[in-house]
Amino acid sequence: MTQKEKYIVKRIIEEYFIKVFLENKKPKGGLTKWFKERWVDISRKNKNGGHPECGASAGTKQRGSGKRAYPKCVPASKAANMSSKQKKSAVRRKRKYGSTDSGKAKMVSTYTKG
């Protein structure tokens, strides 16, 4: 590492230390932001047309067809920016893969590649 790079790293650490410890400000974003987001299930709808809070136990564990009800959960802000076609595609892919061997729901990307 060059002297200039060492100096830059040192300055970044000092600035972080000042913000976090002296000014008592925690960094925003990352996991902190992730936990504070409101997550909704885009595979279901409320009576008012919105999406309910995320969770598999919505009165029953199965849909009308008898298949397991795997919720497709996304942050509410992302759900608001998705078209109905994108939502249906994400839910379809989630249901197609079902669960892993251990019985847990499989993680499926919200958007397709390409």
N, C-alpha and C positions, 0 to 999 in steps of 0.2 A: 504494500500500500504506500502510495506517495505521501509526502508531507501535506500536500494540499487536501488529499482525500481524508487523511487523519484529522486535519483541522475541521473539515466539513462534518465528519461523523461526531467529533467532539462538540461542535456547536449544536447539532441536532439533539444530542443527549442533554446538553445544558438547557436548551429551550424546553424540552419535554419535562425535565426535572422542575424547572421553574413553574410551568403550567400546572403540573400535577401536584407537587408537594407544597409549593409556596403559595400559589393562588388557589389551590384546592379545586382545580378544574379537571375533570376526567375527560379523556378523549371520546368523541362521539363517533358512531359508526361501528362496524364490525359486529361482534357478538352483542354488544350493548344495544345497538340499534335493532338487531335481529330479534332479541327477546321482547322489545317494546312494541314491535309491529303487531297489528291485529291480523291474525290469520283466518282465512275463510275457506270453506269447502266449495270449490267451483263445480262439483258434480251434482250439487243440490241447489234448490232455490227456496227462498222464503215466500210467504203469501204476498208480500209486498214487492217481489221481483228481485230482491237482493240475495246475497248468499249468506247462509248461516255460519256461525263460528265453526272452526275446524274440529273434527272429532268423529270417530267411527260409530259411537253409540247414539244414534239419532232415533231412539225409540226401538229400533230393531237392528240386528246385525246383518240382515239380508235385504236385497232389493226384491221387487216383484217376481223376477225370474228365478229366484232361489239362490242366486250367486252371492258371494260374500260382498258386503258393502265397503269397498276400499275408497276412502275419501281422497280427493286430489286437493291438497291444501297449498295455497299460495298467499302471500301478503295481500291485503285488501287493495293496496295501491296498484299492485301488478294485475289483479283481477279486473280492476276498473279500466285498465289500458288494453286488456285482451278483447278480441272480437269473439262473438259466440262460436264461430268456426274454430278458432284457436282453442277455446275452452273445451269444446266437444272432442277435438283431436287429442288434447292432453288427457282427458278422462278416458277416452277409448284406449290409448296406449297404456295407461295405468291399469285398467281392468284386464287388458290382454295379458300382461305379465303376471297378474295375480300376486301370489306370495312366494317367498323364498322357501327353502326346505325346512327352515326353523319355524315357519308359520307367521313370520313378520311380513308386512307389506313391502313390496319391492319399490325402491326409489326410482322414479322415471322422470327424465328431464321434462320441463314444462314446454319448452319449444323444440321443434324438430331442427335438425342441422340442415342448413342449406336453404 
